[in-house]
């Protein structure tokens, strides 16, 4: 999948996919959007000390990097599983400026450690953060892993109007089955159809204020 690097309004990079006419993040700010939707509304909303995270769409690795940074601040133990059908070319990843936002060079280097980690096997990035990138087509629910139970889910697929196959009732049903009790799922997409599918799967869903440039996001809980 061909991509072009762009600079969003908060100074952080994102990618544009011409064939889909779609961006990986909000043009109002990639980092501010990811932090708002997935870290603040998702990861930080969990009260656990050991958190199993599932991400639908590894993409640029930004969500994983922000979660890793949060784990370093909080000393939480994280097992981070990310599903991606189109892994980013490593040369493109090297050009992204997310690490430049971190003043500590040792910590900044962890961004490329995420991208250099082998696919389809767990890799310890830090003593408290293990990454397991899995290359598969998550538009087919039967492909989704079945052995893990997750505490926080980041649903970060391309928009429903761009890739509707990624947003199906069967997928949300599968994610509910993969969730632990009190698990949290967050997504940038606040469409009514998505909210109803989350509810139909069994999640209790709430609308939350969105990041800059977006009115609302969704957060579901398995109660």
C-alpha positions in Angstrom: 0.0 0.0 0.0 1.6 3.3 -1.2 1.7 6.1 1.4 2.9 9.7 1.6 4.2 11.4 4.8 2.3 14.5 5.8 2.7 16.9 8.7 -0.4 17.4 10.9 -1.3 20.5 12.7 0.4 19.5 16.0 3.7 19.0 14.1 3.6 15.2 14.2 3.6 13.1 11.0 0.9 11.0 9.6 0.5 9.0 6.4 -1.8 9.6 3.4 -3.0 6.7 1.3 -3.9 8.0 -2.2 -5.7 4.8 -3.3 -8.1 5.2 -0.4 -8.0 9.0 -0.2 -7.5 8.4 3.6 -5.1 9.5 6.3 -3.8 7.3 9.1 -4.6 10.0 11.7 -6.5 13.3 12.1 -4.9 16.1 10.1 -5.5 18.3 13.2 -2.8 16.4 15.0 -1.7 12.7 14.9 -0.2 12.6 18.4 -2.9 14.6 20.0 -5.6 12.4 18.5 -4.0 9.1 19.4 -3.3 10.3 22.9 -6.8 11.5 23.4 -8.6 8.5 21.9 -6.5 5.6 22.9 -4.2 6.6 25.9 -6.5 8.9 27.8 -9.9 7.3 27.0 -8.6 3.7 26.8 -5.3 2.8 28.5 -5.4 5.3 31.4 -9.1 4.4 32.1 -8.0 0.9 33.2 -7.3 0.4 36.9 -5.1 -2.7 36.4 -1.4 -3.0 37.1 -0.9 -5.6 34.3 -2.8 -4.8 31.1 -3.3 -6.9 28.0 -3.8 -4.4 25.1 -5.2 -5.4 21.7 -4.8 -3.0 18.8 -6.6 -3.3 15.5 -4.3 -1.7 13.1 -0.6 -1.2 14.0 -0.1 1.4 11.3 2.7 3.8 12.0 3.2 2.3 15.5 2.1 5.6 17.1 -0.4 4.1 19.5 2.1 1.4 20.6 4.8 4.0 21.1 2.5 6.3 23.2 1.4 3.2 25.3 5.0 2.3 25.8 5.8 5.8 27.0 2.8 5.7 29.4 4.0 2.3 30.8 7.4 3.8 31.5 5.8 6.7 33.4 3.4 4.5 35.4 5.5 1.4 35.8 2.6 -0.7 34.5 3.2 -4.1 32.9 1.9 -4.3 29.4 1.5 -7.1 26.9 0.7 -5.3 23.6 -0.8 -7.3 20.7 -1.3 -5.5 17.4 -2.9 -6.9 14.2 -1.9 -5.5 10.9 -2.4 -6.7 7.3 -0.1 -4.2 5.6 3.0 -3.6 7.8 4.7 -0.3 7.1 8.0 -0.4 5.2 10.8 0.1 7.7 12.3 2.9 5.6 9.1 4.9 5.9 9.0 4.3 9.7 12.5 5.7 10.0 11.2 9.0 8.5 8.4 9.5 11.0 9.1 12.1 13.6 7.3 10.7 16.7 10.6 9.9 18.4 11.7 13.6 18.0 8.9 14.5 20.4 10.7 12.8 23.2 13.8 14.5 24.7 15.3 11.4 26.2 17.3 9.8 23.3 17.3 6.4 25.0 13.5 6.4 25.2 13.2 7.9 21.7 15.1 5.0 20.3 12.3 2.6 21.5 10.1 3.8 18.6 12.3 2.0 16.1 12.6 -1.0 18.4 8.8 -1.4 17.9 9.2 -1.4 14.2 12.3 -3.6 14.1 10.6 -6.3 16.3 9.9 -9.5 14.5 6.4 -10.2 13.3 4.3 -13.0 14.6 6.3 -13.6 17.8 6.4 -11.7 21.2 9.3 -9.3 21.7 10.3 -7.7 24.9 10.9 -4.0 24.2 11.4 -3.1 27.9 11.2 -5.2 31.0 7.6 -4.0 31.4 6.5 -3.9 27.8 6.1 -6.9 25.5 5.0 -6.4 21.9 3.4 -9.1 19.7 2.8 -7.9 16.2 0.6 -10.3 14.1 0.3 -10.0 10.4 -3.2 -11.0 9.3 -6.5 -9.9 7.7 -8.6 -8.8 10.6 -11.6 -8.1 8.4 -12.3 -11.8 8.6 -13.3 -12.5 12.3 -12.3 -16.2 12.1 -8.7 -15.0 11.5 -8.6 -13.2 14.8 -6.6 -14.8 17.6 -8.7 -16.8 20.1 -6.4 -17.6 23.0 -5.9 -14.1 24.6 -8.2 -12.2 26.9 -7.7 -8.5 26.6 -8.3 -5.6 29.0 -8.0 -2.7 26.6 -8.8 -2.7 22.9 -7.8 0.1 20.5 -10.0 -0.1 17.4 -8.1 2.0 14.9 -9.0 0.6 11.4 -9.5 2.9 8.5 -12.8 4.7 8.4 -16.0 2.7 7.7 -16.7 4.5 4.4 -13.2 3.7 3.2 -13.0 0.0 4.3 -16.5 -1.1 5.5 -15.3 -4.7 5.7 -13.3 -3.7 8.8 -16.4 -2.6 10.7 -18.8 -5.6 10.9 -21.0 -7.0 13.7 -19.0 -10.2 13.5 -15.8 -8.4 14.3 -17.2 -6.6 17.3 -18.8 -9.8 18.5 -15.4 -11.5 18.3 -13.7 -8.6 20.2 -16.3 -8.9 22.9 -15.5 -12.6 23.2 -11.8 -11.8 23.5 -12.4 -9.3 26.3 -11.9 -9.8 30.0 -14.6 -8.6 32.4 -14.5 -4.8 32.7 -12.5 -4.5 29.5 -12.5 -1.2 27.6 -12.7 -0.6 23.9 -12.1 2.8 22.3 -12.4 4.1 18.7 -12.2 7.5 17.0 -15.4 6.6 15.1 -18.6 7.8 16.7 -21.0 6.8 13.9 -24.4 5.6 15.2 -24.0 2.3 13.3 -20.7 1.6 15.1 -22.2 2.5 18.4 -25.1 0.1 17.8 -22.8 -2.7 16.7 -20.7 -2.3 19.9 -23.9 -2.4 22.0 -25.3 -5.4 20.1 -22.0 -7.2 20.8 -22.6 -6.6 24.6 -20.5 -3.5 25.4 -22.0 -0.7 27.4 -21.2 2.3 25.2 -20.7 6.0 26.0 -20.0 9.0 23.8 -17.0 11.0 25.0 -15.7 14.5 23.8 -13.4 14.1 20.8 -10.0 15.4 20.2 -9.4 18.7 18.3 -11.4 18.7 15.1 -13.8 15.9 16.2 -16.9 16.2 18.3 -17.2 12.8 19.8 -15.5 9.4 20.2 -16.8 6.1 21.5 -15.8 4.0 24.5 -17.3 0.7 25.4 -17.0 -1.4 28.5 -17.7 -5.1 29.1 -19.6 -5.0 32.3 
